[in-house]
Amino acid sequence: MFDIITLLREKIDTKDILENEPMSKHTTFKVGGNADLLIKAHDVEQIKFVLNVAKNNNVPIFILGNGSNLLVKDKGIRGITVKIELKDIKIDKKDEKVYVTVGAGNKMPEIAGKLLKEEISGFEFAAGIPGTIGGFVRMNAGAYGKEAKDIIVETTILTYDGNIKKIIGEGHQFEYRKSTFLNMKAIILDTKLELNYGKKDEIHELMESYRRSRFEKQPIEFPSAGSTFKRGNDFITAKLIDECGLKGYSIGGAMVSTKHAGFIINTGNAIANDILEIIDHVKKVVLEKTGKELKLEIEIIGED
């Protein structure tokens, strides 16, 4: 990797080139082996440059946001991991609507705080999602009956061959926890949100009500990747796992949450393999007892 690092230093600050970087520092599960190289990219030109270096040297590349929907295996990630740090926020106030263009590296709670100050509503449901806007768009993330698709009108992407394109409206192909970006070799750069004018007190109260609900119902005091499994078409996943007697089931430092059975949590010293073994066990037991097949909401990457 020495030659690759030398090349990268042409346009990337040395402090933003991290060699053998533990992914436990960059995922909300707080587990995972090392990334060979982790690059923090702060603008589009840097991202383009890293893509070119990777392509020209036949090095695999992985794009990282906040690592909040991600399980990295214990042997880590080969090649270059690019952490997107695009943080611009542009607010365009029209007569009836407010359009907010948000860089992909912005974290959801920080966006929510900015919009609260500006008295812009419509984003409250997403305030507690512990990811970046890039992941929010890519996964069509949601909460409290609303999803990314309800507020997104346009997304700018950079294809792996260096072209910048805009995806508009139905081009996003949003479905439950899906979008066109899951099957696309491209990096989300920013997205435009269509929001509303609001009143600070009302926005704050709604955000607080969602925060209280999360605290009461979800094990946010432990590292996790949120809901481990997708909801079923004809069943509530957490209820099914609970009815199968799996709440509290543990391996090593990982456990099915006793507060919310849809969450697998890191109780303090888990490794990725503990979580993977629990996932396999839960899927097996639920299938045997109910005939229902659970599907993962989280993404699993890296080497065993």
ZAMIMAR-546088 format. One record per residue: residue number from 1; residue in one letter; x, y, z of N, C-alpha, C in turn. Coordinates in steps of 0.1 Angstrom, whole numbers, always signed. Layout:
% residues N
     k   r    n.px    n.py    n.pz   ca.px   ca.py   ca.pz    c.px    c.py    c.pz
   NUM   a       X       Y       Z       X       Y       Z       X       Y       Z
...
END
This chain:
% residues 304
     k   r    n.px    n.py    n.pz   ca.px   ca.py   ca.pz    c.px    c.py    c.pz
     1   m      +8     -12      +0      +0      +0      +0      +9     +13      +0
     2   f     +22     +11      +2     +30     +23      +3     +29     +32      -9
     3   d     +30     +26     -21     +29     +33     -34     +16     +41     -35
     4   i      +5     +34     -31      -9     +40     -32      -9     +52     -22
     5   i      -4     +51     -11      -4     +62      -1      +4     +74      -7
     6   t     +15     +71     -13     +23     +82     -19     +15     +89     -30
     7   l      +8     +82     -38      +0     +88     -48     -11     +96     -42
     8   l     -18     +91     -32     -29     +98     -25     -25    +111     -19
     9   r     -12    +112     -14      -8    +124      -7      -6    +136     -17
    10   e      -8    +133     -30      -7    +144     -39     -19    +154     -37
    11   k     -30    +149     -33     -42    +157     -31     -50    +155     -18
    12   i     -45    +145     -10     -52    +143      +3     -42    +146     +14
    13   d     -47    +153     +24     -38    +156     +36     -35    +144     +43
    14   t     -22    +143     +48     -17    +131     +55     -26    +127     +66
    15   k     -32    +137     +73     -41    +133     +85     -54    +127     +81
    16   d     -57    +128     +68     -69    +122     +63     -67    +108     +56
    17   i     -54    +103     +57     -51     +90     +51     -48     +81     +63
    18   l     -57     +72     +66     -55     +64     +78     -52     +49     +74
    19   e     -41     +44     +78     -37     +31     +74     -40     +21     +85
    20   n     -45      +9     +81     -49      -1     +91     -58      +4    +102
    21   e     -69     +11     +97     -78     +18    +106     -89      +9    +111
    22   p     -90      +8    +124    -101      -1    +130    -115      +5    +126
    23   m    -123      -4    +120    -136      +0    +116    -146      +1    +128
    24   s    -141      -4    +140    -149      -2    +152    -150     +13    +156
    25   k    -141     +21    +150    -142     +36    +153    -151     +43    +143
    26   h    -156     +36    +133    -164     +42    +123    -177     +36    +120
    27   t    -182     +27    +129    -195     +21    +128    -202     +22    +141
    28   t    -215     +23    +141    -223     +25    +153    -224     +12    +161
    29   f    -221      +0    +154    -220     -13    +162    -207     -13    +170
    30   k    -197      -5    +167    -184      -4    +174    -177     -18    +173
    31   v    -178     -24    +162    -170     -37    +160    -165     -36    +145
    32   g    -156     -46    +142    -151     -47    +128    -136     -46    +128
    33   g    -131     -54    +119    -116     -54    +117    -111     -41    +110
    34   n     -99     -41    +106     -93     -29    +101     -95     -27     +86
    35   a     -97     -14     +82     -96     -11     +68     -82      -9     +63
    36   d     -78     -15     +52     -64     -13     +48     -60      +2     +47
    37   l     -69     +10     +41     -67     +24     +40     -81     +30     +41
    38   l     -82     +40     +50     -94     +48     +51     -91     +63     +48
    39   i     -98     +68     +38     -95     +82     +33    -107     +90     +36
    40   k    -105    +102     +43    -116    +111     +45    -116    +121     +34
    41   a    -126    +122     +26    -127    +130     +14    -136    +142     +17
    42   h    -131    +154     +16    -139    +166     +20    -145    +174      +8
    43   d    -141    +170      -4    -148    +177     -16    -148    +168     -28
    44   v    -156    +172     -38    -158    +163     -49    -145    +160     -57
    45   e    -136    +170     -58    -123    +167     -65    -115    +157     -58
    46   q    -115    +157     -45    -108    +146     -37    -114    +132     -40
    47   i    -127    +132     -40    -134    +119     -43    -130    +114     -57
    48   k    -131    +123     -67    -127    +119     -80    -113    +114     -81
    49   f    -104    +121     -74     -90    +117     -74     -88    +103     -68
    50   v     -94    +100     -56     -93     +87     -50     -98     +76     -59
    51   l    -110     +79     -66    -115     +69     -75    -106     +66     -86
    52   n     -99     +76     -91     -89     +74    -102     -77     +66     -98
    53   v     -72     +69     -86     -61     +62     -80     -65     +47     -79
    54   a     -77     +45     -73     -81     +31     -71     -83     +24     -84
    55   k     -89     +30     -94     -91     +24    -107     -78     +21    -114
    56   n     -69     +31    -114     -56     +29    -122     -47     +19    -115
    57   n     -50     +16    -102     -41      +6     -96     -49      -7     -92
    58   n     -61      -8     -98     -69     -20     -96     -71     -23     -81
    59   v     -74     -13     -73     -76     -14     -59     -91     -13     -56
    60   p     -97     -23     -49    -111     -22     -46    -115     -10     -37
    61   i    -127      -5     -38    -131      +7     -31    -144      +5     -24
    62   f    -146     +11     -12    -158     +10      -5    -162     +24      +0
    63   i    -174     +28      -1    -179     +41      +3    -185     +41     +16
    64   l    -181     +49     +25    -186     +49     +39    -193     +62     +43
    65   g    -204     +61     +50    -210     +73     +56    -207     +73     +71
    66   n    -217     +72     +79    -215     +72     +93    -214     +57     +99
    67   g    -216     +47     +90    -214     +33     +94    -226     +29    +104
    68   s    -238     +35    +102    -248     +33    +111    -258     +21    +107
    69   n    -256     +16     +95    -264      +5     +90    -255      -6     +85
    70   l    -244      -7     +92    -233     -15     +86    -227     -24     +97
    71   l    -224     -37     +93    -216     -46    +101    -203     -50     +93
    72   v    -192     -46     +98    -179     -49     +92    -173     -62     +98
    73   k    -170     -72     +90    -165     -84     +96    -151     -83    +103
    74   d    -147     -93    +110    -136     -92    +119    -122     -90    +112
    75   k    -122     -95     +99    -109     -93     +92    -108     -80     +84
    76   g    -119     -72     +85    -118     -59     +80    -121     -58     +65
    77   i    -117     -46     +59    -120     -43     +45    -107     -41     +37
    78   r    -106     -48     +26     -94     -47     +18     -96     -34      +8
    79   g     -85     -29      +4     -85     -18      -5     -86      -5      +2
    80   i     -94      +4      -5     -96     +18      +0    -110     +20      +4
    81   t    -112     +25     +17    -125     +29     +22    -125     +44     +22
    82   v    -135     +50     +15    -136     +64     +14    -148     +69     +23
    83   k    -144     +77     +33    -154     +83     +42    -158     +96     +36
    84   i    -171     +98     +33    -176    +110     +26    -178    +121     +37
    85   e    -171    +132     +35    -172    +143     +45    -178    +156     +38
    86   l    -187    +154     +29    -193    +166     +22    -203    +172     +31
    87   k    -201    +184     +36    -209    +190     +47    -217    +203     +43
    88   d    -217    +206     +31    -224    +219     +27    -239    +217     +29
    89   i    -246    +228     +33    -260    +229     +34    -265    +242     +28
    90   k    -273    +241     +18    -278    +253     +11    -293    +254     +12
    91   i    -298    +265     +17    -313    +267     +19    -318    +277      +9
    92   d    -329    +273      +2    -335    +281      -8    -350    +283      -5
    93   k    -354    +294      +0    -367    +297      +5    -376    +302      -6
    94   k    -386    +295     -10    -396    +299     -20    -408    +304     -13
    95   d    -418    +308     -21    -431    +313     -16    -438    +303      -7
    96   e    -439    +290     -11    -447    +281      -4    -438    +269      +2
    97   k    -427    +267      -4    -419    +256      +1    -404    +260      +3
    98   v    -397    +252     +11    -383    +255     +13    -375    +243      +7
    99   y    -365    +246      -1    -357    +236      -7    -343    +236      -1
   100   v    -339    +225      +5    -326    +224     +12    -317    +214      +6
   101   t    -306    +218      +0    -296    +209      -6    -286    +206      +4
   102   v    -284    +193      +7    -276    +188     +18    -265    +179     +13
   103   g    -252    +182     +17    -241    +174     +13    -242    +160     +20
   104   a    -237    +150     +13    -240    +136     +17    -233    +132     +30
   105   g    -223    +140     +34    -216    +137     +47    -222    +143     +59
   106   n    -233    +151     +58    -240    +157     +69    -247    +146     +77
   107   k    -245    +147     +91    -253    +137     +99    -267    +142    +102
   108   m    -276    +133    +103    -290    +136    +104    -293    +145    +116
   109   p    -289    +142    +128    -292    +151    +139    -287    +165    +137
   110   e    -275    +167    +130    -270    +180    +128    -278    +188    +118
   111   i    -283    +181    +108    -292    +187     +98    -305    +192    +105
   112   a    -310    +183    +114    -323    +186    +121    -321    +199    +130
   113   g    -309    +200    +136    -306    +211    +144    -306    +224    +136
   114   k    -300    +223    +125    -299    +235    +116    -313    +239    +111
   115   l    -321    +230    +107    -334    +233    +102    -343    +238    +113
   116   l    -341    +233    +125    -349    +239    +137    -346    +254    +139
   117   k    -333    +257    +138    -329    +271    +139    -335    +280    +128
   118   e    -337    +274    +116    -342    +282    +105    -357    +281    +104
   119   e    -363    +274    +114    -378    +272    +114    -383    +266    +101
   120   i    -376    +255     +98    -380    +247     +86    -385    +233     +91
   121   s    -397    +229     +87    -403    +217     +92    -404    +206     +81
   122   g    -406    +194     +85    -408    +183     +76    -397    +172     +77
   123   f    -386    +176     +85    -375    +167     +87    -375    +161    +101
   124   e    -384    +164    +109    -384    +160    +123    -383    +145    +124
   125   f    -390    +138    +116    -390    +123    +117    -377    +117    +116
   126   a    -368    +124    +109    -354    +118    +106    -344    +123    +115
   127   a    -347    +132    +125    -337    +138    +134    -330    +128    +142
   128   g    -336    +116    +145    -329    +107    +154    -323     +95    +147
   129   i    -323     +96    +133    -317     +85    +126    -302     +87    +126
   130   p    -294     +78    +131    -280     +80    +134    -270     +78    +122
   131   g    -274     +83    +111    -266     +82     +99    -263     +95     +92
   132   t    -258     +94     +80    -256    +106     +72    -267    +107     +61
   133   i    -268    +119     +55    -278    +120     +45    -276    +111     +33
   134   g    -263    +108     +30    -261     +98     +19    -267     +85     +22
   135   g    -265     +80     +34    -271     +67     +37    -286     +67     +38
   136   f    -291     +79     +43    -306     +81     +44    -312     +80     +30
   137   v    -306     +86     +20    -311     +85      +6    -309     +71      +0
   138   r    -297     +65      +2    -294     +52      -4    -304     +41      +1
   139   m    -307     +42     +14    -315     +31     +20    -330     +35     +20
   140   n    -333     +47     +16    -347     +52     +18    -351     +50     +32
   141   a    -342     +54     +41    -345     +53     +56    -357     +60     +60
   142   g    -362     +56     +71    -374     +63     +76    -377     +60     +91
   143   a    -388     +66     +96    -392     +64    +109    -406     +71    +111
   144   y    -413     +66    +120    -426     +72    +124    -435     +74    +112
   145   g    -435     +64    +103    -445     +64     +91    -440     +72     +79
   146   k    -428     +78     +80    -423     +86     +69    -410     +80     +64
   147   e    -406     +83     +52    -394     +78     +46    -387     +89     +38
   148   a    -375     +86     +35    -367     +96     +27    -374    +100     +14
   149   k    -381     +91      +8    -388     +94      -5    -399    +105      -4
   150   d    -403    +107      +9    -414    +117     +11    -409    +131     +10
   151   i    -396    +133     +11    -391    +147     +11    -379    +149      +1
   152   i    -375    +139      -6    -364    +141     -16    -369    +143     -30
   153   v    -364    +153     -36    -368    +156     -50    -357    +155     -60
   154   e    -344    +155     -56    -333    +154     -65    -320    +150     -58
   155   t    -312    +142     -64    -300    +138     -58    -289    +139     -69
   156   t    -277    +144     -65    -265    +145     -73    -256    +134     -70
   157   i    -251    +127     -80    -242    +115     -78    -230    +117     -87
   158   l    -219    +110     -83    -207    +109     -90    -205     +94     -94
   159   t    -205     +91    -107    -204     +77    -111    -189     +74    -110
   160   y    -186     +61    -109    -173     +56    -107    -164     +59    -119
   161   d    -170     +63    -130    -161     +67    -142    -160     +82    -142
   162   g    -164     +89    -132    -161    +103    -130    -171    +113    -135
   163   n    -183    +108    -139    -193    +117    -144    -203    +121    -133
   164   i    -207    +134    -133    -217    +139    -123    -230    +139    -130
   165   k    -240    +133    -123    -254    +132    -128    -264    +136    -117
   166   k    -276    +139    -122    -287    +142    -113    -298    +132    -115
   167   i    -303    +127    -103    -314    +118    -103    -326    +126     -98
   168   i    -337    +126    -106    -348    +135    -103    -361    +126    -100
   169   g    -369    +130     -90    -382    +124     -88    -382    +108     -88
   170   e    -390    +103     -97    -392     +88     -97    -379     +81    -101
   171   g    -369     +88    -107    -357     +82    -110    -350     +76     -98
   172   h    -353     +80     -86    -347     +74     -74    -352     +59     -72
   173   q    -363     +56     -78    -369     +42     -76    -369     +38     -62
   174   f    -375     +46     -54    -376     +43     -39    -386     +32     -37
   175   e    -382     +22     -28    -391     +12     -23    -387     +11      -8
   176   y    -393      +2      -1    -390      +0     +13    -376      -4     +15
   177   r    -368      +5     +21    -354      +4     +24    -346      +1     +11
   178   k    -350      +7      +0    -343      +5     -13    -343     +18     -21
   179   s    -334     +19     -30    -334     +29     -40    -325     +24     -51
   180   t    -325     +32     -62    -317     +29     -74    -302     +28     -71
   181   f    -298     +35     -60    -284     +37     -57    -278     +24     -52
   182   l    -286     +14     -47    -281      +2     -42    -275      -7     -53
   183   n    -279      -5     -65    -274     -12     -77    -266      -4     -86
   184   m    -261      +7     -81    -254     +17     -90    -240     +19     -85
   185   k    -230     +19     -95    -216     +22     -91    -215     +37     -91
   186   a    -219     +43     -81    -219     +58     -80    -219     +62     -65
   187   i    -215     +74     -63    -214     +80     -49    -224     +91     -48
   188   i    -232     +91     -38    -241    +102     -36    -233    +114     -31
   189   l    -235    +126     -38    -228    +138     -34    -237    +147     -25
   190   d    -249    +149     -30    -259    +157     -22    -273    +154     -26
   191   t    -282    +158     -18    -296    +156     -21    -304    +169     -18
   192   k    -315    +171     -26    -323    +183     -24    -336    +178     -17
   193   l    -340    +184      -6    -351    +181      +2    -362    +192      +0
   194   e    -374    +188      -2    -386    +197      -3    -393    +197     +11
   195   l    -391    +209     +18    -396    +210     +32    -406    +222     +33
   196   n    -410    +224     +45    -421    +235     +47    -416    +245     +57
   197   y    -423    +257     +57    -421    +266     +68    -428    +261     +80
   198   g    -422    +264     +92    -428    +260    +104    -425    +269    +115
   199   k    -429    +265    +127    -427    +274    +139    -417    +266    +149
   200   k    -407    +273    +154    -396    +267    +161    -402    +258    +173
   201   d    -411    +263    +180    -416    +256    +192    -423    +243    +188
   202   e    -431    +244    +177    -438    +232    +172    -428    +221    +167
   203   i    -418    +226    +159    -408    +217    +154    -400    +210    +165
   204   h    -396    +218    +175    -389    +213    +187    -397    +203    +194
   205   e    -410    +205    +197    -418    +196    +204    -420    +183    +197
   206   l    -421    +184    +184    -423    +171    +176    -410    +163    +176
   207   m    -398    +170    +175    -385    +163    +176    -384    +157    +190
   208   e    -388    +164    +200    -387    +159    +214    -396    +147    +216
   209   s    -407    +147    +210    -417    +136    +212    -411    +123    +205
   210   y    -405    +125    +193    -398    +114    +187    -386    +109    +195
   211   r    -379    +118    +200    -367    +114    +209    -371    +106    +221
   212   r    -382    +111    +227    -387    +103    +239    -391     +89    +235
   213   s    -398     +88    +224    -403     +76    +219    -391     +66    +217
   214   r    -381     +71    +210    -369     +63    +207    -363     +58    +220
   215   f    -361     +67    +230    -355     +64    +243    -363     +53    +250
   216   e    -376     +54    +250    -385     +44    +257    -385     +31    +250
   217   k    -385     +31    +237    -387     +18    +229    -375     +11    +224
   218   q    -364     +19    +222    -352     +13    +215    -340     +14    +225
   219   p    -331      +4    +223    -319      +3    +232    -308     +12    +227
   220   i    -311     +25    +227    -301     +35    +222    -289     +37    +231
   221   e    -290     +31    +243    -279     +32    +252    -267     +23    +249
   222   f    -270     +13    +239    -260      +4    +235    -256      +6    +221
   223   p    -244      +2    +217    -241      +3    +203    -249      -7    +195
   224   s    -254      -3    +183    -261     -12    +174    -261      -6    +160
   225   a    -268     -13    +151    -270      -7    +138    -284      -5    +135
   226   g    -292      -1    +146    -306      +0    +144    -313     -13    +142
   227   s    -324     -13    +135    -332     -25    +132    -323     -34    +124
   228   t    -321     -46    +129    -312     -56    +122    -319     -62    +110
   229   f    -332     -64    +112    -340     -71    +101    -351     -62     +96
   230   k    -354     -64     +83    -365     -56     +77    -379     -61     +82
   231   r    -388     -52     +82    -402     -56     +86    -407     -65     +75
   232   g    -416     -74     +79    -422     -84     +70    -434     -78     +63
   233   n    -438     -84     +52    -450     -80     +45    -463     -82     +53
   234   d    -463     -93     +61    -474     -97     +68    -471    -100     +83
   235   f    -460     -95     +88    -457     -97    +102    -448     -85    +107
   236   i    -449     -83    +120    -440     -74    +127    -428     -81    +132
   237   t    -416     -78    +126    -404     -86    +129    -401     -87    +143
   238   a    -400     -76    +151    -396     -77    +165    -406     -85    +173
   239   k    -419     -84    +170    -429     -92    +177    -427    -107    +175
   240   l    -423    -111    +162    -421    -125    +159    -409    -130    +166
   241   i    -398    -122    +166    -386    -126    +173    -389    -128    +188
   242   d    -396    -119    +194    -400    -120    +208    -408    -132    +211
   243   e    -418    -135    +202    -427    -147    +204    -419    -160    +203
   244   c    -408    -159    +196    -399    -171    +195    -390    -173    +207
   245   g    -391    -164    +217    -383    -165    +229    -369    -161    +228
   246   l    -366    -152    +218    -352    -149    +215    -347    -136    +222
   247   k    -356    -129    +228    -351    -117    +236    -341    -121    +246
   248   g    -330    -114    +246    -319    -117    +256    -310    -128    +251
   249   y    -313    -134    +240    -303    -144    +235    -290    -138    +232
   250   s    -279    -144    +237    -266    -137    +235    -255    -147    +231
   251   i    -245    -142    +224    -233    -149    +221    -222    -139    +223
   252   g    -212    -143    +231    -201    -134    +234    -206    -120    +240
   253   g    -202    -109    +233    -207     -96    +238    -218     -91    +230
   254   a    -225     -99    +222    -237     -95    +214    -249    -101    +220
   255   m    -261     -94    +218    -273     -99    +224    -285     -93    +217
   256   v    -296    -101    +216    -309     -96    +211    -314     -87    +222
   257   s    -317     -75    +219    -321     -65    +230    -334     -70    +237
   258   t    -333     -68    +250    -345     -71    +258    -355     -60    +258
   259   k    -351     -49    +253    -361     -37    +252    -368     -38    +238
   260   h    -361     -42    +228    -367     -42    +214    -360     -54    +207
   261   a    -368     -64    +204    -362     -77    +199    -357     -75    +184
   262   g    -361     -64    +178    -356     -61    +164    -341     -57    +164
   263   f    -336     -53    +176    -322     -48    +176    -313     -59    +182
   264   i    -301     -61    +175    -290     -68    +181    -280     -58    +186
   265   i    -276     -59    +198    -268     -48    +205    -254     -54    +208
   266   n    -245     -45    +209    -231     -48    +214    -231     -44    +229
   267   t    -231     -54    +238    -231     -51    +252    -218     -45    +258
   268   g    -208     -45    +250    -196     -39    +254    -183     -45    +248
   269   n    -183     -58    +246    -171     -64    +241    -173     -74    +229
   270   a    -183     -71    +222    -187     -80    +210    -177     -79    +199
   271   i    -176     -90    +192    -169     -89    +179    -179     -92    +168
   272   a    -175     -89    +156    -185     -90    +145    -191    -104    +144
   273   n    -182    -114    +146    -187    -128    +145    -198    -132    +155
   274   d    -197    -126    +167    -208    -128    +177    -221    -123    +171
   275   i    -221    -112    +165    -234    -106    +159    -238    -115    +147
   276   l    -229    -119    +139    -232    -128    +127    -239    -141    +132
   277   e    -233    -147    +143    -239    -159    +148    -253    -157    +153
   278   i    -255    -146    +160    -268    -143    +165    -278    -141    +153
   279   i    -274    -134    +143    -282    -132    +131    -287    -146    +125
   280   d    -277    -155    +124    -280    -168    +118    -289    -176    +127
   281   h    -287    -175    +140    -295    -182    +149    -310    -177    +149
   282   v    -311    -164    +150    -325    -158    +150    -332    -162    +137
   283   k    -326    -161    +126    -332    -164    +113    -336    -179    +113
   284   k    -328    -187    +118    -331    -202    +118    -342    -205    +127
   285   v    -342    -200    +139    -353    -203    +149    -366    -197    +144
   286   v    -366    -185    +139    -379    -179    +134    -385    -187    +122
   287   l    -376    -191    +113    -380    -199    +102    -386    -212    +106
   288   e    -379    -219    +116    -384    -232    +120    -397    -231    +128
   289   k    -399    -220    +136    -411    -219    +144    -423    -213    +138
   290   t    -420    -204    +128    -431    -197    +122    -432    -198    +107
   291   g    -422    -203    +100    -422    -204     +86    -419    -191     +79
   292   k    -416    -181     +87    -413    -167     +81    -398    -166     +79
   293   e    -394    -160     +68    -379    -158     +65    -376    -143     +68
   294   l    -367    -141     +77    -363    -127     +80    -352    -123     +70
   295   k    -353    -110     +66    -343    -105     +57    -336     -93     +64
   296   l    -323     -92     +61    -315     -82     +68    -318     -68     +63
   297   e    -318     -59     +73    -318     -44     +69    -304     -39     +68
   298   i    -295     -44     +77    -282     -39     +77    -274     -45     +66
   299   e    -263     -38     +62    -253     -43     +52    -241     -49     +59
   300   i    -237     -61     +54    -225     -68     +59    -214     -68     +49
   301   i    -202     -63     +53    -191     -63     +44    -178     -68     +50
   302   g    -168     -69     +43    -155     -73     +48    -152     -88     +48
   303   e    -141     -92     +53    -136    -106     +53    -139    -112     +67
   304   d    -142    -125     +67    -144    -132     +80    -131    -133     +88
END
